[in-house]
Amino acid sequence: MSPNPSGSPAVIVDPFSSGGLYAPAFRTAGVPTVAVVSYPEIPPAYAGSFRPEDYDTILSWDGDEAALVERLRALRPRCVLPGAEIGVELADRLAARVVPEVANVPGLAAARRHKYAMAQAVSAAGLPVIRQLCSDDPDEVAAWLGKEGLTGRDLVVKPPKSASTDGVTRIPGGHGWRQEFEAQLGQLNQWAIRNDQMLVQEYATGTEYVVDVFSHAGNHTITDVCRYRKIDNGGQMAVYESMDWVPEDRPEVPELVRYTRGVLDAVGFRWGAAHVEVMMTADGPRLIEVNARPHGGGHPRFCRAATGDSQVDRAVTYFTSRVPVPSGYELRRRVRVVFLISRSSGVVRNAEVLDAIAEVKSHHVSAVPVRNGDRIAPTKDLLGTLSLGFVVLAHEDPAQLDADHAEIRRIESLLTVDPGPDAA
């Protein structure tokens, strides 16, 4: 298959966040792209990442899947890939009907999107998982907690189809889990998906990693491994503090990779980009979740700075030329993302102090959208983090990253947030 502007296009379903990087990369390779947008209105969190001018054709899904399938078949695409989490399920269904030769296993589609279904599939494959239950009945959960010996233990309550840590809540000592469960049950999450059930699981401790892959015909190539640092922030457990690219020769990497490949096999993932979040506990790796689409927030661009490669690059290389892609990665530069964190609510009065962040020695790129007059709240999830901003540091010397990380926190502490009445 040769890269030819008049050739078969790549179809990207909901090409938002990092999914928006596919189109320019395919265009550089001479391949047209088609966007399929599944929402009548693009969710606010994604609106800024959608560039209609990047696409040769934009199609809207209005619920008439048969008509969309017919339209796509006429285009004879080379692949159908999800761009963002909200497009994973539709992309799976379309790929199975339009390009079945490069589609994931249809019978395991739920395990690639629903957090409980994925844990069940992974457990059925013989891999260890975190103890959990998905239900719409708090009494069933209470009985399960007693049976599992989890009463009075730290728990996590979260929607089974959330994304970007939306709704993920730690329950210290298990106190108040029922109130949190009932507060979120039946509500619409930030992606307009109703929480018809809630997931309750034991709280796993250890070091959290994300393993990024590009897969072809079930061969899971590793593009990078990153280590997360998350902190509690006013009761919110899943607030991102920083993320580091991990050298490929670190002792934990082989075990993480083996487990991740087993997870991807278990959920029937065979084609495309995915990232798998894994907690390395004292008992070994445990699945947090599978995300069957590119790592969000622009991660592939930053990965290029660390390794010279990315999930998007490998996808484009494979689907345009079918040439072999590397099975692993080599860390060329140390790269760290530092996420800005709001500790209070109010109106920002001196956002200009954050301009100094760009002057730190290892600054690679930053996105700090907060402006004077913006109303902010304590950071509670990844979407809140991204609305405040983040900084990508890149340097050969890890000590320089540490020094600049500390300097960013110092600069951040100078931000004035007015809690006055106009901040309500």
KOLKOL-283373 format. One record per residue (C-alpha): residue number from 0; y, z, x; residue in one letter. Coordinates in nm, 4 decimals, padded with zeros to 6 digits. Example, Ala and Ser with C-alpha at 12.3 -4.5 7.8 and 13.67 -1.06 7.14 Angstrom:
BEGIN
SITE     k      north         up       east   r
SITE     0   -00.4500    00.7800    01.2300   A
SITE     1   -00.1060    00.7140    01.3670   S
// end
This chain:
BEGIN
SITE     k      north         up       east   r
SITE     0    00.0000    00.0000    00.0000   M
SITE     1    00.3174   -00.1149    00.1730   S
SITE     2    00.6679    00.0321    00.1281   P
SITE     3    00.8319   -00.2395   -00.0831   N
SITE     4    01.1396   -00.1952   -00.3064   P
SITE     5    00.9764   -00.4100   -00.5726   S
SITE     6    00.6469   -00.2246   -00.5467   G
SITE     7    00.5024    00.0518   -00.7579   S
SITE     8    00.7320    00.3508   -00.8032   P
SITE     9    00.6822    00.7208   -00.7486   A
SITE    10    00.7250    00.9212   -01.0690   V
SITE    11    00.8794    01.2675   -01.0422   I
SITE    12    00.8609    01.4939   -01.3471   V
SITE    13    01.1601    01.7277   -01.3765   D
SITE    14    01.2988    01.6422   -01.0315   P
SITE    15    01.5033    01.9570   -00.9905   F
SITE    16    01.5445    02.2096   -00.7084   S
SITE    17    01.3367    02.0859   -00.4113   S
SITE    18    01.1848    01.8212   -00.6363   G
SITE    19    01.5173    01.6418   -00.6075   G
SITE    20    01.4375    01.5725   -00.2404   L
SITE    21    01.1610    01.3281   -00.3282   Y
SITE    22    01.3843    01.0453   -00.4494   A
SITE    23    01.5999    00.9982   -00.1364   P
SITE    24    01.2912    01.0318    00.0843   A
SITE    25    01.0994    00.7688   -00.1136   F
SITE    26    01.4085    00.5457   -00.1173   R
SITE    27    01.4300    00.5620    00.2628   T
SITE    28    01.0681    00.4438    00.2684   A
SITE    29    01.1580    00.1545    00.0386   G
SITE    30    00.9912    00.2950   -00.2719   V
SITE    31    01.1669    00.3121   -00.6113   P
SITE    32    01.1520    00.6354   -00.8074   T
SITE    33    01.1318    00.7197   -01.1756   V
SITE    34    01.2525    01.0529   -01.3123   A
SITE    35    01.0878    01.2011   -01.6203   V
SITE    36    01.3036    01.4743   -01.7731   V
SITE    37    01.1236    01.7029   -02.0158   S
SITE    38    01.4160    01.9110   -02.1452   Y
SITE    39    01.6855    01.7873   -02.3867   P
SITE    40    01.9296    01.9868   -02.1754   E
SITE    41    01.8547    02.0651   -01.8131   I
SITE    42    01.8321    02.4438   -01.7614   P
SITE    43    02.1497    02.5779   -01.5952   P
SITE    44    01.9567    02.6964   -01.2896   A
SITE    45    01.8589    02.3357   -01.2175   Y
SITE    46    02.1604    02.1374   -01.3360   A
SITE    47    02.3291    02.1230   -00.9955   G
SITE    48    02.0207    01.9828   -00.8218   S
SITE    49    01.9728    01.6772   -01.0456   F
SITE    50    02.1277    01.3552   -00.9139   R
SITE    51    02.0708    01.0774   -01.1702   P
SITE    52    02.2049    00.8171   -00.9281   E
SITE    53    01.9006    00.8718   -00.7046   D
SITE    54    01.6614    00.7192   -00.9598   Y
SITE    55    01.5890    00.3604   -01.0509   D
SITE    56    01.4779    00.4671   -01.3980   T
SITE    57    01.5194    00.7895   -01.5956   I
SITE    58    01.2852    00.8563   -01.8862   L
SITE    59    01.3068    01.1429   -02.1338   S
SITE    60    01.0050    01.3167   -02.2844   W
SITE    61    01.0717    01.3936   -02.6485   D
SITE    62    00.7216    01.5095   -02.7374   G
SITE    63    00.5798    01.1592   -02.7876   D
SITE    64    00.3422    01.1699   -02.4951   E
SITE    65    00.1493    00.8581   -02.5917   A
SITE    66    00.4650    00.6467   -02.5786   A
SITE    67    00.5609    00.7931   -02.2415   L
SITE    68    00.2135    00.7278   -02.1023   V
SITE    69    00.2325    00.3656   -02.2181   E
SITE    70    00.5726    00.3210   -02.0569   R
SITE    71    00.4551    00.4686   -01.7283   L
SITE    72    00.1344    00.2681   -01.7191   R
SITE    73    00.3426   -00.0476   -01.7467   A
SITE    74    00.5263    00.0560   -01.4291   L
SITE    75    00.1971    00.0968   -01.2392   R
SITE    76    00.3167    00.3992   -01.0370   P
SITE    77    00.1549    00.5104   -00.7165   R
SITE    78    00.1789    00.8817   -00.8043   C
SITE    79    00.3068    01.1243   -01.0679   V
SITE    80    00.4346    01.4472   -00.9112   L
SITE    81    00.6067    01.7581   -01.0511   P
SITE    82    00.9467    01.8386   -00.9082   G
SITE    83    01.0059    02.1863   -01.0511   A
SITE    84    00.7886    02.4520   -01.2144   E
SITE    85    00.8848    02.3477   -01.5662   I
SITE    86    00.7372    02.0039   -01.4988   G
SITE    87    00.3978    02.1122   -01.3661   V
SITE    88    00.2051    02.0962   -01.6933   E
SITE    89    00.3514    01.7658   -01.8110   L
SITE    90    00.3030    01.6081   -01.4675   A
SITE    91   -00.0622    01.7176   -01.4699   D
SITE    92   -00.1221    01.5584   -01.8100   R
SITE    93    00.0624    01.2374   -01.7244   L
SITE    94   -00.1117    01.1979   -01.3889   A
SITE    95   -00.4550    01.2375   -01.5502   A
SITE    96   -00.3754    00.9550   -01.7955   R
SITE    97   -00.1618    00.7262   -01.5795   V
SITE    98   -00.2941    00.7631   -01.2217   V
SITE    99   -00.6290    00.9435   -01.2590   P
SITE   100   -00.7309    00.8444   -00.9066   E
SITE   101   -00.4586    01.0742   -00.7663   V
SITE   102   -00.4630    01.3475   -01.0324   A
SITE   103   -00.5609    01.7124   -01.0160   N
SITE   104   -00.8691    01.8368   -01.2027   V
SITE   105   -00.7694    01.8171   -01.5724   P
SITE   106   -01.0064    02.0904   -01.6885   G
SITE   107   -00.8356    02.3457   -01.4620   L
SITE   108   -00.4773    02.2596   -01.5567   A
SITE   109   -00.4089    02.6052   -01.7044   A
SITE   110   -00.5081    02.7649   -01.3742   A
SITE   111   -00.2262    02.5796   -01.2004   R
SITE   112    00.0464    02.7220   -01.4247   R
SITE   113   -00.0663    03.0356   -01.6119   H
SITE   114   -00.0791    03.3321   -01.3748   K
SITE   115   -00.3755    03.5019   -01.5422   Y
SITE   116   -00.5761    03.1809   -01.5735   A
SITE   117   -00.5246    03.1108   -01.2034   M
SITE   118   -00.6444    03.4607   -01.1095   A
SITE   119   -00.9534    03.4175   -01.3272   Q
SITE   120   -01.0335    03.0830   -01.1646   A
SITE   121   -00.9903    03.2256   -00.8160   V
SITE   122   -01.2092    03.5252   -00.8993   S
SITE   123   -01.4749    03.2974   -01.0474   A
SITE   124   -01.4792    03.1126   -00.7147   A
SITE   125   -01.5747    03.4370   -00.5416   G
SITE   126   -01.2381    03.5184   -00.3853   L
SITE   127   -01.0838    03.8646   -00.4239   P
SITE   128   -00.7806    03.9001   -00.6539   V
SITE   129   -00.5488    04.1752   -00.7744   I
SITE   130   -00.6770    04.3623   -01.0812   R
SITE   131   -00.4862    04.2463   -01.3870   Q
SITE   132   -00.4944    04.1885   -01.7603   L
SITE   133   -00.3042    03.9473   -01.9848   C
SITE   134   -00.2563    04.0552   -02.3441   S
SITE   135   -00.0211    04.0798   -02.6405   D
SITE   136   -00.1622    04.4216   -02.7352   D
SITE   137   -00.0281    04.7269   -02.5502   P
SITE   138   -00.3174    04.9382   -02.6778   D
SITE   139   -00.5616    04.6989   -02.5127   E
SITE   140   -00.3650    04.7340   -02.1902   V
SITE   141   -00.3695    05.1145   -02.2128   A
SITE   142   -00.7475    05.1131   -02.2558   A
SITE   143   -00.7859    04.8738   -01.9633   W
SITE   144   -00.5682    05.0889   -01.7380   L
SITE   145   -00.7871    05.3891   -01.8136   G
SITE   146   -01.1078    05.1950   -01.7537   K
SITE   147   -00.9816    05.0618   -01.4192   E
SITE   148   -00.8495    05.3977   -01.3014   G
SITE   149   -00.4933    05.2641   -01.2916   L
SITE   150   -00.3342    05.5190   -01.5231   T
SITE   151   -00.0450    05.6822   -01.3371   G
SITE   152   -00.0510    05.4174   -01.0627   R
SITE   153    00.2246    05.1740   -00.9657   D
SITE   154    00.2048    04.8619   -01.1809   L
SITE   155    00.3693    04.5221   -01.2180   V
SITE   156    00.4604    04.3729   -01.5559   V
SITE   157    00.5563    04.0047   -01.5731   K
SITE   158    00.5403    03.6993   -01.7977   P
SITE   159    00.2382    03.4761   -01.7282   P
SITE   160    00.4532    03.1614   -01.7193   K
SITE   161    00.7690    03.2778   -01.5478   S
SITE   162    00.9134    03.1322   -01.2288   A
SITE   163    01.1597    03.2434   -00.9587   S
SITE   164    01.0530    03.6092   -01.0147   T
SITE   165    01.2074    03.5982   -01.3646   D
SITE   166    01.0893    03.9069   -01.5541   G
SITE   167    00.8817    04.0480   -01.2672   V
SITE   168    00.9169    04.4268   -01.2953   T
SITE   169    00.7669    04.7064   -01.0898   R
SITE   170    00.6657    05.0181   -01.2824   I
SITE   171    00.6559    05.3158   -01.0390   P
SITE   172    00.3766    05.5541   -01.1280   G
SITE   173    00.3088    05.3477   -01.4378   G
SITE   174    00.5844    05.5362   -01.6216   H
SITE   175    00.7363    05.3210   -01.8948   G
SITE   176    00.5066    05.0209   -01.8621   W
SITE   177    00.4671    05.0040   -02.2401   R
SITE   178    00.8429    04.9850   -02.2979   Q
SITE   179    00.8817    04.7044   -02.0443   E
SITE   180    00.5778    04.5240   -02.1865   F
SITE   181    00.7147    04.5379   -02.5409   E
SITE   182    01.0708    04.4533   -02.4346   A
SITE   183    00.9634    04.1198   -02.2836   Q
SITE   184    00.6826    04.0325   -02.5264   L
SITE   185    00.7929    03.7611   -02.7668   G
SITE   186    01.1158    03.6885   -02.5797   Q
SITE   187    01.2203    03.3538   -02.4362   L
SITE   188    01.2294    03.3500   -02.0572   N
SITE   189    01.4896    03.1579   -01.8545   Q
SITE   190    01.2895    02.8373   -01.8985   W
SITE   191    01.2901    02.8671   -02.2806   A
SITE   192    00.9182    02.9555   -02.2793   I
SITE   193    00.8207    03.2341   -02.5192   R
SITE   194    00.6351    03.5265   -02.3660   N
SITE   195    00.3483    03.5288   -02.6159   D
SITE   196    00.1560    03.7571   -02.3818   Q
SITE   197    00.2406    03.9740   -02.0836   M
SITE   198    00.0576    04.0227   -01.7573   L
SITE   199   -00.0025    04.3766   -01.6288   V
SITE   200   -00.1463    04.4227   -01.2812   Q
SITE   201   -00.1929    04.6818   -01.0144   E
SITE   202    00.0864    04.6925   -00.7578   Y
SITE   203   -00.0391    04.5449   -00.4316   A
SITE   204    00.1055    04.6642   -00.1028   T
SITE   205    00.1134    04.4797    00.2260   G
SITE   206    00.3006    04.1861    00.3764   T
SITE   207    00.3766    03.8899    00.1506   E
SITE   208    00.3414    03.5354    00.2795   Y
SITE   209    00.3841    03.1881    00.1345   V
SITE   210    00.1628    02.9044    00.2522   V
SITE   211    00.3074    02.5569    00.1914   D
SITE   212    00.0724    02.2618    00.1648   V
SITE   213    00.0467    01.8929    00.0982   F
SITE   214   -00.2934    01.7932   -00.0388   S
SITE   215   -00.4636    01.4557   -00.0664   H
SITE   216   -00.8117    01.4099   -00.2141   A
SITE   217   -00.8605    01.7864   -00.1871   G
SITE   218   -00.7674    01.8006    00.1823   N
SITE   219   -00.5122    02.0818    00.1990   H
SITE   220   -00.2826    02.0236    00.4965   T
SITE   221   -00.0630    02.3171    00.5973   I
SITE   222    00.3034    02.2330    00.6487   T
SITE   223    00.4191    02.5884    00.7237   D
SITE   224    00.3550    02.9575    00.6667   V
SITE   225    00.6451    03.1932    00.5947   C
SITE   226    00.6693    03.5701    00.5701   R
SITE   227    00.8775    03.7208    00.2931   Y
SITE   228    01.0673    04.0449    00.3048   R
SITE   229    01.1512    04.1777   -00.0404   K
SITE   230    01.3262    04.4984   -00.1338   I
SITE   231    01.3898    04.7188   -00.4333   D
SITE   232    01.7400    04.6827   -00.5710   N
SITE   233    01.8272    04.9262   -00.8459   G
SITE   234    01.4728    04.9317   -00.9789   G
SITE   235    01.4058    04.5604   -00.9314   Q
SITE   236    01.1098    04.5110   -00.6970   M
SITE   237    01.1152    04.1377   -00.6322   A
SITE   238    01.4531    04.0887   -00.4654   V
SITE   239    01.4324    03.8534   -00.1685   Y
SITE   240    01.5871    03.9933    00.1501   E
SITE   241    01.4743    03.7339    00.4034   S
SITE   242    01.2070    03.4786    00.4872   M
SITE   243    01.0778    03.3826    00.8328   D
SITE   244    00.8740    03.0828    00.9436   W
SITE   245    00.5614    03.2181    01.1137   V
SITE   246    00.4274    03.0657    01.4383   P
SITE   247    00.0991    02.8855    01.3798   E
SITE   248   -00.0782    03.0921    01.6465   D
SITE   249   -00.0123    03.4295    01.4827   R
SITE   250   -00.3432    03.6150    01.4263   P
SITE   251   -00.3016    03.6427    01.0483   E
SITE   252   -00.2497    03.2690    00.9936   V
SITE   253   -00.6161    03.1518    01.0028   P
SITE   254   -00.7202    03.4058    00.7372   E
SITE   255   -00.4235    03.3177    00.5188   L
SITE   256   -00.5032    02.9474    00.5498   V
SITE   257   -00.8737    02.9926    00.4687   R
SITE   258   -00.7914    03.1995    00.1611   Y
SITE   259   -00.5220    02.9563    00.0463   T
SITE   260   -00.7511    02.6556    00.0749   R
SITE   261   -01.0118    02.8416   -00.1286   G
SITE   262   -00.7513    02.9253   -00.3929   V
SITE   263   -00.6389    02.5626   -00.4214   L
SITE   264   -00.9986    02.4447   -00.4563   D
SITE   265   -01.0563    02.7088   -00.7253   A
SITE   266   -00.7641    02.5926   -00.9404   V
SITE   267   -00.8514    02.2243   -00.9042   G
SITE   268   -00.5497    02.1282   -00.6958   F
SITE   269   -00.6212    01.8040   -00.5107   R
SITE   270   -00.2997    01.5998   -00.4824   W
SITE   271    00.0621    01.6745   -00.3985   G
SITE   272    00.2751    01.9621   -00.2757   A
SITE   273    00.2084    02.3260   -00.3585   A
SITE   274    00.2990    02.6660   -00.2278   H
SITE   275    00.0742    02.9682   -00.2607   V
SITE   276    00.2093    03.3218   -00.2409   E
SITE   277   -00.0361    03.5681   -00.0881   V
SITE   278   -00.0169    03.9404   -00.0178   M
SITE   279   -00.1947    04.0418    00.3014   M
SITE   280   -00.3215    04.3864    00.2080   T
SITE   281   -00.5248    04.6365    00.4080   A
SITE   282   -00.8307    04.4822    00.2379   D
SITE   283   -00.7349    04.1244    00.3183   G
SITE   284   -00.5440    03.8497    00.1362   P
SITE   285   -00.4808    03.8699   -00.2364   R
SITE   286   -00.3275    03.5978   -00.4529   L
SITE   287    00.0176    03.6560   -00.5978   I
SITE   288    00.0473    03.3122   -00.7543   E
SITE   289   -00.0035    02.9380   -00.7129   V
SITE   290    00.2969    02.7099   -00.7561   N
SITE   291    00.1717    02.3533   -00.7947   A
SITE   292    00.4955    02.1856   -00.6814   R
SITE   293    00.7229    02.1870   -00.3750   P
SITE   294    00.8600    02.5153   -00.2441   H
SITE   295    01.1967    02.5528   -00.4196   G
SITE   296    01.5509    02.6235   -00.3087   G
SITE   297    01.5636    02.3283   -00.0689   G
SITE   298    01.2855    02.4738    00.1453   H
SITE   299    01.1537    02.1347    00.2710   P
SITE   300    01.4931    02.0611    00.4313   R
SITE   301    01.4858    02.3901    00.6185   F
SITE   302    01.1226    02.3413    00.7137   C
SITE   303    01.2240    02.0256    00.9004   R
SITE   304    01.4476    02.2425    01.1202   A
SITE   305    01.1511    02.4681    01.1978   A
SITE   306    00.8665    02.2200    01.2374   T
SITE   307    01.0127    01.8687    01.2160   G
SITE   308    00.8040    01.8104    00.9024   D
SITE   309    00.7784    01.9184    00.5377   S
SITE   310    00.5791    01.8879    00.2169   Q
SITE   311    00.8106    01.6136    00.0913   V
SITE   312    00.7842    01.4168    00.4146   D
SITE   313    00.4053    01.4282    00.4091   R
SITE   314    00.3920    01.3273    00.0421   A
SITE   315    00.6134    01.0266    00.1057   V
SITE   316    00.4188    00.9270    00.4167   T
SITE   317    00.0866    00.9480    00.2380   Y
SITE   318    00.1834    00.7825   -00.0895   F
SITE   319    00.3653    00.4946    00.0804   T
SITE   320    00.1330    00.4102    00.3684   S
SITE   321   -00.1850    00.6168    00.3217   R
SITE   322   -00.1767    00.6974    00.6920   V
SITE   323   -00.3247    01.0300    00.8017   P
SITE   324   -00.0959    01.3318    00.7921   V
SITE   325   -00.1343    01.6376    01.0176   P
SITE   326   -00.3670    01.9127    00.8992   S
SITE   327   -00.1504    02.1889    01.0432   G
SITE   328    00.1948    02.2508    01.1870   Y
SITE   329    00.3735    02.3518    01.5056   E
SITE   330    00.6743    02.5839    01.4979   L
SITE   331    00.9441    02.4296    01.7167   R
SITE   332    01.2311    02.6646    01.6372   R
SITE   333    01.2533    03.0084    01.4817   R
SITE   334    01.4087    02.9791    01.1366   V
SITE   335    01.5034    03.2561    00.8963   R
SITE   336    01.6601    03.2519    00.5536   V
SITE   337    01.8802    03.5524    00.4754   V
SITE   338    01.9434    03.6014    00.1042   F
SITE   339    02.2687    03.7592   -00.0069   L
SITE   340    02.2271    04.0593   -00.2354   I
SITE   341    02.4624    04.2106   -00.4907   S
SITE   342    02.4333    04.5875   -00.5265   R
SITE   343    02.6855    04.6273   -00.8097   S
SITE   344    02.8354    04.4637   -01.1190   S
SITE   345    03.1866    04.3341   -01.1517   G
SITE   346    03.4352    04.0635   -01.0612   V
SITE   347    03.4492    03.9266   -00.7063   V
SITE   348    03.7955    03.9733   -00.5499   R
SITE   349    03.7663    03.8587   -00.1867   N
SITE   350    03.4940    03.5951   -00.1614   A
SITE   351    03.6760    03.4493    00.1406   E
SITE   352    03.5286    03.7242    00.3611   V
SITE   353    03.1963    03.5438    00.3297   L
SITE   354    03.3410    03.2418    00.5124   D
SITE   355    03.2745    03.4265    00.8388   A
SITE   356    02.9006    03.3822    00.7813   I
SITE   357    02.9273    03.0229    00.9014   A
SITE   358    03.0528    03.1484    01.2411   E
SITE   359    02.7382    03.3384    01.3440   V
SITE   360    02.5748    03.1801    01.6469   K
SITE   361    02.2447    03.0726    01.4879   S
SITE   362    02.3969    02.9444    01.1631   H
SITE   363    02.2158    02.6268    01.0553   H
SITE   364    02.3276    02.5811    00.6965   V
SITE   365    02.4401    02.8062    00.4137   S
SITE   366    02.4963    02.7878    00.0411   A
SITE   367    02.7366    03.0548   -00.0796   V
SITE   368    02.8686    02.9454   -00.4203   P
SITE   369    03.0291    03.2762   -00.5239   V
SITE   370    03.4078    03.2549   -00.5725   R
SITE   371    03.6936    03.4896   -00.6566   N
SITE   372    03.6890    03.5700   -01.0242   G
SITE   373    03.3132    03.5254   -01.0584   D
SITE   374    03.1346    03.7975   -01.2493   R
SITE   375    02.8203    03.9109   -01.0712   I
SITE   376    02.5499    04.1644   -01.1473   A
SITE   377    02.3015    04.3486   -00.9251   P
SITE   378    02.0540    04.0962   -00.7893   T
SITE   379    01.7254    04.1255   -00.9782   K
SITE   380    01.5414    03.7966   -00.9237   D
SITE   381    01.5463    03.4769   -00.7201   L
SITE   382    01.7779    03.2981   -00.9627   L
SITE   383    02.0314    03.5785   -00.9211   G
SITE   384    01.9909    03.5524   -00.5457   T
SITE   385    02.0554    03.1790   -00.5433   L
SITE   386    02.3681    03.2173   -00.7578   S
SITE   387    02.5104    03.4526   -00.4949   L
SITE   388    02.3998    03.2572   -00.1907   G
SITE   389    02.1762    03.2346    00.1140   F
SITE   390    02.2045    03.1523    00.4831   V
SITE   391    01.9603    02.9592    00.7015   V
SITE   392    01.9516    03.0667    01.0654   L
SITE   393    01.7812    02.8604    01.3386   A
SITE   394    01.7488    02.9474    01.7065   H
SITE   395    01.4943    02.9521    01.9880   E
SITE   396    01.5502    03.3255    02.0482   D
SITE   397    01.4232    03.5624    01.7752   P
SITE   398    01.6625    03.8309    01.9048   A
SITE   399    01.9566    03.6070    01.8164   Q
SITE   400    01.8261    03.5771    01.4599   L
SITE   401    01.8035    03.9567    01.4367   D
SITE   402    02.1586    04.0013    01.5634   A
SITE   403    02.3000    03.7399    01.3264   D
SITE   404    02.0992    03.8805    01.0359   H
SITE   405    02.2629    04.2181    01.0934   A
SITE   406    02.6053    04.0530    01.1188   E
SITE   407    02.5538    03.8763    00.7858   I
SITE   408    02.4756    04.2086    00.6197   R
SITE   409    02.7908    04.3548    00.7729   R
SITE   410    03.0006    04.0674    00.6370   I
SITE   411    02.8313    04.0979    00.2988   E
SITE   412    02.9268    04.4682    00.2868   S
SITE   413    03.2947    04.3698    00.3004   L
SITE   414    03.2746    04.1906   -00.0354   L
SITE   415    03.4911    04.3628   -00.2948   T
SITE   416    03.3514    04.3729   -00.6488   V
SITE   417    03.5885    04.5140   -00.9099   D
SITE   418    03.3974    04.7101   -01.1773   P
SITE   419    03.7003    04.7129   -01.4076   G
SITE   420    03.6983    04.6324   -01.7804   P
SITE   421    03.7407    04.2564   -01.7233   D
SITE   422    03.4057    04.2643   -01.5457   A
SITE   423    03.2239    04.3506   -01.8638   A
// end
